[in-house]
């Protein structure tokens, strides 16, 4: 079966319980009879352990599966946008820009400009300079349409702002390119010689070796700069330096809580990478606080709960084992059991969790508990 056919199935399985509840509530609220059919399709796909298109086609409520899947996909994505927009400053900014366009179409330029002013303030807070540039262009366009004689000074200031923005954006693009090139080397590192990797890294990183992170004005450029140095040090076997730069990435995010809330996924990955480096270098004293931060990210956004579960629990297990905290077996088993009930994981992923908890109990000589978790593994394998 083609991956494209499973897109809707994968989307539905990725939803948190809260997101699913919100979608169904909104669909029922609409009161359209056709929505009942799409909710039936949603439930049918949601209950599948493995996607089966032929089973869906045999359902009485299915008339044109391809069209109905496309409609349901759009409805779910629209629901997700609405669900997360209340907490997202970036979504609020986009709504304000949309408001400004609607007001501009009605030639209500003063109201439109006020909406753009609010949107620009949010864009600056998020250091989203591309959005600031787009808003700047809209402000200039609206001022020109007003044709007021006093607009010349405002237009000149907007031009100066555009020039400053272009400098900042150019810097962001430069460091984004550096990060992507080094990430490419990281992904193919096992296929080329160490010497070749070192030469390519030197070519990429050499021009910025004398740059101080503090001299980079943009948060996003600074993050990509620090991430690039983290990768380059890791690829060249400089573990301590890689740890220090990874630590700087996390510290940088911690300073900018508004940006962190909008960019939680990258923060989670940076935290996880730092935890792995601490485990490798036996910096165990730092790990409890990092694990707490990782778990606390679920309070910022529910959409990353499953990701955090998949990263935080194995890291916690390795930490407990490395530090011989075998008395934590019961606590860990409870966390895993709760997560397995809450999240729709693949059988293979469930087996990994069951097996790891069983081994942990076994090492702690809690044989009955180990047997129970091994039996869960065997039960999944039989299924």
C-alpha positions, 0 to 999 in steps of 0.5 A, a space after each residue: 500500500 502506498 504511503 500516501 493512502 495512509 496519510 489520514 490514518 497517520 494523522 489521526 493516530 498522531 492526535 492527542 486525546 484532547 485534540 481528538 475530543 476538540 475535533 469531534 466536539 467542533 464537528 458535532 457543533 456544526 450540526 451538519 448531517 454530512 459531518 456525522 458521516 465524516 465522524 463515522 469515517 474518523 472513528 473507523 480509521 481511529 479504531 484500526 490497529 493497521 490501516 485497511 482501505 478495503 475495510 473502509 470501502 465496505 462501510 455503508 456510510 462510505 460513498 467516495 472514499 478518496 473525496 471523503 478522506 480529503 475532506 476529513 483531512 482538511 477538517 482535522 487540520 482546520 480543527 488543529 489550527 483552531 485548537 492551537 491558535 488560542 495559545 500560539 502567538 504566531 497564530 495570533 499574529 497571522 490572524 491579525 494580518 488576515 484581519 488587516 487584509 480584510 479591512 484593507 479590502 474595505 478601504 478601512 486603512 486606519 483600522 487595517 494599519 492598527 491591526 498590522 501594528 499589533 501583528 508587527 509587535 508580536 512578530 518582533 517579540 518572536 524575532 520572526 523577521 520574515 513576517 516583520 518584513 511582510 508586514 512592513 511591505 503591507 504597511 507601505 502599500 496601505 499608506 500609499 493607497 491612503 495618499 495622505 501628504 503626511 505619509 512621506 516620513 512614515 514611508 521613509 522610516 519603513 524603507 530604513 526598517 526594510 534595509 535593517 531587516 534584510 541584513 538580519 534575514 541575510 545573517 539568519 539564512 547564512 547560519 541556517 545554510 551552515 546548519 543544514 550543510 553540517 547536518 547533511 555531513 552528520 547524516 552521511 558520516 558513516 559513509 565517508 572517511 574521517 579525514 574527508 569529514 574533517 576537511 569538509 567541516 573545516 571548509 564550512 566552519 572555518 569562516 565563522 570560527 572567530 565569531 562570538 555568539 553574543 555578536 549575532 543579533 538575531 536569536 534564530 541566527 544565534 541558535 543555528 550558529 550554536 547548533 552548527 558548532 555542536 555538530 562540528 565538534 561532535 563529528 570531530 570527536 570533541 565531546 566536551 566542546 559539543 556538550 558545551 555548545 549544546 548546553 548553550 543552545 538550551 540556555 539560549 532557548 530558556 532566555 526567550 520563553 515566548 520563542 520557546 513556546 512557539 518552537 517547542 519541538 526544536 527545544 525538545 530535541 535540543 534537550 534530548 541531545 544534551 541529555 544524551 551527551 550528559 549520559 555519554 560523559 557521565 555528567 549525571 548530576 545535571 540529568 535530573 534537572 534536564 529530565 524535568 525540563 523535558 517533561 515540563 515541555 508538555 505543559 507548553 503544548 499538548 501536541 508533543 506529549 507523545 514525542 516527550 514520552 518516547 524520549 524522556 522515558 528511555 533516557 530516564 531508564 538509562 540514567 537510573 541504570 547507569 547510576 544504579 538506582 534500581 529502586 526506581 523500577 516501580 516508579 518507572 513501570 508506573 510511568 510506562 504503564 500510564 503512557 502505554 494506556 494514554 498513547 497509541 503506540 505501534 506494537 513494536 514500540 510497546 514491545 521495546 518499552 515492555 522489554 526494557 522495564 522487564 530487564 530493569 526489574 530483573 536487574 533489581 531481582 524483582 523476578 515476579 514483576 520482571 515475569 509480568 512485563 516479559 509476559 506482556 512482551 510475549 503477548 504482543 509478539 503473538 498478536 
